[in-house]
Amino acid sequence: MSQQLIKVKNNFYKSMILLGGLVVIFGTYYLIKIQYKKDAVFTEGIVTTNYMHGINKSNFGSTVSAEIRFYANDSMVTILGPEGQPMDVGLIVPILYHANNPGNAIVYTFNGFWLHGLIWCILPSIFWVAISLSVIGVKSSEFV
Protein backbone atom coordinates (compact mmCIF):
# COMPACT_ATOMS: atom_id res chain seq x y z
CA MET A 1 0.00 0.00 0.00
CA SER A 2 1.23 3.46 -0.75
CA GLN A 3 1.91 6.06 1.92
CA GLN A 4 -0.76 8.33 0.42
CA LEU A 5 -3.47 5.65 0.77
CA ILE A 6 -2.47 4.92 4.39
CA LYS A 7 -2.62 8.64 5.19
CA VAL A 8 -6.10 8.93 3.62
CA LYS A 9 -7.34 5.94 5.66
CA ASN A 10 -5.90 7.37 8.88
CA ASN A 11 -7.52 10.74 8.24
CA PHE A 12 -10.82 9.00 7.48
CA TYR A 13 -10.72 7.09 10.79
CA LYS A 14 -9.80 10.24 12.70
CA SER A 15 -12.69 12.11 11.11
CA MET A 16 -15.11 9.28 11.91
CA ILE A 17 -14.04 9.26 15.57
CA LEU A 18 -14.56 13.01 15.77
CA LEU A 19 -17.90 13.01 13.94
CA GLY A 20 -19.10 9.87 15.74
CA GLY A 21 -18.77 11.58 19.11
CA LEU A 22 -20.65 14.64 17.89
CA VAL A 23 -23.42 12.42 16.51
CA VAL A 24 -23.69 10.67 19.89
CA ILE A 25 -23.91 14.00 21.77
CA PHE A 26 -26.52 15.63 19.53
CA GLY A 27 -28.31 12.34 18.77
CA THR A 28 -28.83 11.63 22.46
CA TYR A 29 -30.29 15.09 22.97
CA TYR A 30 -32.58 14.62 19.96
CA LEU A 31 -33.81 11.23 21.20
CA ILE A 32 -34.52 12.61 24.68
CA LYS A 33 -36.58 15.44 23.17
CA ILE A 34 -38.47 13.06 20.88
CA GLN A 35 -39.30 10.82 23.86
CA TYR A 36 -40.51 13.84 25.86
CA LYS A 37 -42.70 14.89 22.94
CA LYS A 38 -44.07 11.35 22.56
CA ASP A 39 -45.08 11.13 26.23
CA ALA A 40 -46.46 14.68 26.47
CA VAL A 41 -49.95 16.06 26.06
CA PHE A 42 -50.42 18.81 23.48
CA THR A 43 -52.63 21.80 24.23
CA GLU A 44 -52.77 25.52 23.58
CA GLY A 45 -52.14 28.32 26.02
CA ILE A 46 -52.72 32.05 25.93
CA VAL A 47 -50.18 34.74 26.79
CA THR A 48 -51.62 36.86 29.61
CA THR A 49 -48.75 39.25 30.33
CA ASN A 50 -45.00 39.71 30.03
CA TYR A 51 -43.35 39.17 33.38
CA MET A 52 -40.06 40.91 34.23
CA HIS A 53 -37.82 38.99 36.60
CA GLY A 54 -34.18 39.06 37.51
CA ILE A 55 -31.75 40.98 39.64
CA ASN A 56 -33.14 44.51 39.79
CA LYS A 57 -36.29 44.33 37.63
CA SER A 58 -35.30 47.26 35.48
CA ASN A 59 -34.55 47.43 31.78
CA PHE A 60 -30.94 46.53 32.54
CA GLY A 61 -30.08 43.33 34.41
CA SER A 62 -33.41 41.59 34.17
CA THR A 63 -35.15 39.13 31.90
CA VAL A 64 -38.63 39.23 30.39
CA SER A 65 -40.70 36.09 29.98
CA ALA A 66 -44.26 35.69 28.81
CA GLU A 67 -46.75 34.45 31.39
CA ILE A 68 -48.86 31.75 29.76
CA ARG A 69 -52.02 30.11 31.05
CA PHE A 70 -53.60 26.88 29.91
CA TYR A 71 -55.99 24.22 31.16
CA ALA A 72 -54.68 20.84 32.26
CA ASN A 73 -56.55 18.20 34.25
CA ASP A 74 -59.55 20.54 34.69
CA SER A 75 -57.47 23.27 36.33
CA MET A 76 -55.79 26.47 35.18
CA VAL A 77 -51.99 26.27 35.07
CA THR A 78 -49.67 29.29 34.76
CA ILE A 79 -46.13 28.96 33.42
CA LEU A 80 -43.41 31.29 32.19
CA GLY A 81 -42.38 31.10 28.56
CA PRO A 82 -38.81 31.03 27.31
CA GLU A 83 -36.54 33.60 28.97
CA GLY A 84 -35.80 36.72 27.00
CA GLN A 85 -38.67 36.15 24.62
CA PRO A 86 -41.56 38.52 25.29
CA MET A 87 -44.74 37.64 23.44
CA ASP A 88 -47.81 39.62 22.44
CA VAL A 89 -50.60 39.50 25.02
CA GLY A 90 -53.44 37.35 23.74
CA LEU A 91 -51.19 35.24 21.51
CA ILE A 92 -52.13 31.56 21.46
CA VAL A 93 -49.07 29.30 21.77
CA PRO A 94 -48.65 25.50 21.60
CA ILE A 95 -47.87 23.83 24.94
CA LEU A 96 -46.47 20.38 25.77
CA TYR A 97 -46.87 18.99 29.29
CA HIS A 98 -46.89 15.68 31.13
CA ALA A 99 -50.27 14.83 32.64
CA ASN A 100 -48.76 14.04 36.04
CA ASN A 101 -46.84 17.36 36.21
CA PRO A 102 -48.47 20.16 34.18
CA GLY A 103 -46.51 22.82 36.08
CA ASN A 104 -43.37 21.82 34.14
CA ALA A 105 -44.95 22.52 30.77
CA ILE A 106 -42.89 23.72 27.81
CA VAL A 107 -43.84 26.19 25.12
CA TYR A 108 -43.56 24.15 21.93
CA THR A 109 -41.60 26.59 19.78
CA PHE A 110 -38.00 26.35 18.62
CA ASN A 111 -36.83 28.69 21.40
CA GLY A 112 -38.99 27.03 24.03
CA PHE A 113 -38.41 23.38 23.18
CA TRP A 114 -35.15 22.94 21.26
CA LEU A 115 -32.81 25.92 21.70
CA HIS A 116 -31.93 25.72 25.38
CA GLY A 117 -30.74 22.11 25.18
CA LEU A 118 -28.87 22.69 21.95
CA ILE A 119 -26.90 25.44 23.63
CA TRP A 120 -26.01 23.01 26.43
CA CYS A 121 -24.83 20.48 23.81
CA ILE A 122 -22.14 22.93 22.74
CA LEU A 123 -20.10 22.46 25.94
CA PRO A 124 -19.70 18.66 25.66
CA SER A 125 -19.11 19.09 21.91
CA ILE A 126 -16.21 21.47 22.51
CA PHE A 127 -14.86 19.08 25.13
CA TRP A 128 -15.18 16.12 22.73
CA VAL A 129 -13.47 17.97 19.88
CA ALA A 130 -10.59 19.04 22.14
CA ILE A 131 -10.08 15.57 23.59
CA SER A 132 -10.43 13.71 20.31
CA LEU A 133 -8.08 16.05 18.44
CA SER A 134 -5.47 15.81 21.17
CA VAL A 135 -5.72 12.01 21.42
CA ILE A 136 -5.76 11.22 17.71
CA GLY A 137 -2.84 13.56 17.09
CA VAL A 138 -4.10 15.71 14.24
CA LYS A 139 -1.47 18.16 13.12
CA SER A 140 -2.62 21.70 12.44
CA SER A 141 -1.13 21.52 8.95
CA GLU A 142 -3.67 18.82 8.01
CA PHE A 143 -6.52 21.33 8.23
CA VAL A 144 -4.93 23.88 5.94
NORQUI-V258025 format. One record per backbone hydrogen bond with DSSP energy under -1.0 kcal/mol. CO is the residue of the C=O (numbers start at 1). NH is the residue of the N-H. If there is no record, write none. Layout:
CO/NH + CO/NH
This chain:
2/6 + 3/7 + 4/8 + 5/9 + 6/10 + 7/11 + 8/12 + 9/13 + 10/14 + 11/15 + 12/16 + 13/17 + 14/18 + 15/19 + 16/20 + 17/21 + 18/22 + 19/23 + 20/24 + 21/25 + 22/26 + 23/27 + 24/28 + 25/29 + 26/30 + 27/31 + 28/32 + 29/33 + 30/34 + 31/35 + 32/36 + 33/37 + 34/38 + 35/39 + 41/97 + 43/95 + 45/93 + 46/69 + 47/90 + 49/67 + 51/65 + 53/63 + 61/55 + 63/53 + 64/84 + 65/51 + 66/81 + 67/48 + 67/49 + 68/79 + 69/46 + 70/77 + 72/75 + 75/72 + 77/70 + 79/68 + 82/85 + 88/91 + 91/47 + 93/45 + 94/108 + 95/43 + 96/106 + 97/41 + 98/101 + 101/104 + 102/105 + 106/96 + 107/109 + 109/113 + 110/114 + 110/115 + 114/118 + 115/119 + 116/120 + 117/121 + 121/125 + 122/126 + 123/127 + 124/128 + 125/129 + 126/130 + 127/131 + 128/132 + 129/133 + 130/134 + 131/135 + 132/136 + 133/138 + 139/142 + 140/143
